[in-house]
Amino acid sequence: MERISAFVLGRKGLVTLLAVLAFLVGMGATPIAIQRLSEEYSHAGMPAFDANQEIVRIYGNGGYQRPFVPVVVLPEGTAATGQREALGRAYDAVAAALPQSRVVSFAGTGDARLVGSDGRTTFGLVYPGTYSDGSPPGGGLGETPDEGPVIRAAMSPHLPPGSRVEVTGLDALAPSVDAGGVDVPTKLGIGVLAAVLVLLLVFRSALALVPVLISVLAVFVSFIVILLLTFVMTVHDVALTTMPLLGLGIAVDYSLLIVARWREEQANGHRGDEAVHRAMAGAGRAVLFSGVAVAIGLVTMVVLPVPFLRSLGVAGMIIAAVSVLATLTVLPVLLARTGQRLDRKKGGEVRFAREARAGRAWSAWAHAVVRRRWPAAIVAGGLLAALCYTALGVNLGLPESSHLRTSGSGYAGLTALRQAGVPTGSITPFDVLVKGDPAAAATTIAGVEGVSAVLSPDTPGWRREGTAVLAVLPTAENGTDAGEATIARVRAAVPDGVLVGGNAAQSMDFREHTYGAFPWMFAMIALVTFVMLARAFRSLLLPLKAVLLNLLSLGAVIGAMVLIWQYGWGTREILDIQPTGSIGEFVPLTIFAFLYGLSMDYEVFLLARMREEYDKSGNTAHAVVEGVGRTGRLVTSAALILFISFAVLAMTPELDVKVFASGLALGIALDATLIRAVLVPAAVAMMGRWNWWLPGWAARVLFVRPSPLRREESVTPAVPEPVG
């Protein structure tokens, strides 16, 4: 770090010029990069995705698209068998209202399985293709246009008087999503404003603007890299949503640590370049290791065969790397040139007297945790362990109808089907694409356990280009274990060349591809993290504890997400959002990838300071109290900024993004409170001198100085004065 700070401070003019040029180029590159981002959610190499793409290419509908299910309840004494002509006209009207749709009904097939046991309740399937508002096929649950009103309006005039038409299906039952939301510039503006307010509370001077300037520079420079990447790979527009807010949080975190340490060095009597050198030597290494930790966590998504997740990981790695680069090069120059002027009171006095000692409130807290280390660890650890146990019940599949809306036309249609004895799996059919005559495949599939019906109309909407598409109606809904088992049996039964698609099959493939090798991937990431932190802290136990606590923290976040979004604790009352009984399949993975590195930030900040204090005093209790006292306010402020950034990201119309962003915000909150404020100091206090042990053989492997066991020095930490 000393060499880096000497290099940049010896070339202040050049660094300033390059920073200004990079900022201007970044401003110009940003709109171009945004235009080159992709909106396609592809899953190349996954069988169901390839099947769905082929179905949509040939037929313009279906595949991943979930159908709407019109349910017609004829008047008492009227049988569906006697109203085939009227029903046919009604479904023809639907096809006319939705020109790119694919429709099947009892009227067109005469299939008795499309009529309920009462003889007067009948249903059909409508795959809209392009929706009435022009949206393409597909989309997340609850995010697609509701075609129920269009279908009802088209059918009603052609049915016998007294008939009732309800439109059900997963999309009709899903909780609606606010189409408004908050756009990216507004989110970024809210995040910047929140960051400035928090930093003003921390520094109480114009110095609060410096970390914000670094974060803005980092975001614009990152878009230069994104633009260059778009020429060699596909970058998804998910990067546009996450990267600015993530950059705001990370860059401010890193800058905050350096600026606070610079203030501390000023308070200790160092001035000018010397204060910057010492701040970089003390905090620069923690920033570097934190950036590497973020990158290691995001490797999880970069290596996955899912382009939009890879884009998310790449964008996160880029903003982390650029934030580290800007913090270690541009920030020292800003502090050396303008730091003291920005940090003056109105009368001209510099504001760093309060930095000369550890914060009284945080030192008092740490002192209390050290004295009651075992109860603190048991209570905090027990709570997190309970949340981890809850996480074992996470449901990553499609939601079941019983967890969705309990009112409206969709629920009325589902109720009518149930009362007529129609299996609820009928609202979650999946497509099968067959080349040539589909008769043999239809017969085979119909004989599979768990299949209620196979529909194969001999009409142009169902047979094109030498292929036929079959609609397979399972008995159990696709979101259940039984429903997924049915899909697996169908896949095993069909001959080669027959493609099984559908929303649920694609979800199953996604989970198999992304989570199948996850334990091995996590093991590799944990090993790399352990080696990196062992070098940073010159210890064997501290990095092991860091990895284990990180895993505990991540498990607790998933458990909290299960309680909130899967079980609905508070979502109805607080957010007025209906829980769906499941969590998006990509959510746990992305939460892990982002939080693994972000939460490790605070671990590195805190433990690095503890190691520094222990090397000075030789007393673990003193090191814990000083470490928490020196970093508690910074970690809390940085966590608050990140929390607000992710909370702002949750102000979006997409339900999956709401779940993802709220998980990140909750993870930051848990990590900065229970983990860093309680478990870390308690665990370090419990392990005593063994925290700092690095035997000679390990030191040689890691290419660092050994840290032999030493007797605890009898240093009595000063008991902080009561606050207030």
Buried (B, 14 or more C-beta within 10 A) or exposed (E): BEEBBBEBBEBBEEBBEEBEEBBEBBEEBBEEBBEBBBEEBBBEEBBBBBBBBBBBEBBBBBBBBBBBBBBBBBEEEBEBEEBBEBBBBBBBBBBEBBEBBBBBBBBBBEBEBBBBEBBBBBBBBBBBBBBBEEEBBBBBBBBBBBBBEBBBEBBBEBBEEEBBBBBBBBBBBBBBBEEEBBEBEEBBEBBBEBBBBBBBEBBEBEBBBBBBBBBBBBBBBBBBBBBEBBEEEBBBBBBBBBBBBBBBBBBBBBBBBBBBBBBBBBBEEBEEBBBBBBBBBBBBBBBBBBBBBBBBBBBBBBEBBBBBBBBBBBBBBBBBBBBBBBBBBBBBBBBBBBBBEBBBEEEEEBBBEEBEBBBBBBBBBBBBBBEBBEEBBEBBBEBBBEBBEBBEEBBBBBBBBEBBBEEBBBBBBBBBBEEBEBBBBBBBBBBBBBEEEBEEBBEBBBEBEBBBBBBBBEEEBBBEEEBBBBBBBBBBBBBBEBBBBBBBBBBEBBEEEBBBBBBBBBBBBBBEBBBEEBEEBBEBBBEBBBEBBBBBBBBBBBBBBBBEBBBBBBBBBBBBBBBBBBBBBEBEEEBEBBBBBBBBBBBBBBBBBBBBBBBBBBBBBBBBBBBBBBEEBBBBBBBBBBBBBBBBBBBBBBBBBBBBBBBBBBBBBBBBBBBBBBBBBBBBBBBBBBBBBBBBBBBBBBBEBEBBBBEEEBBEEBEBEBBEEEEBEEBEBEEBEEEE
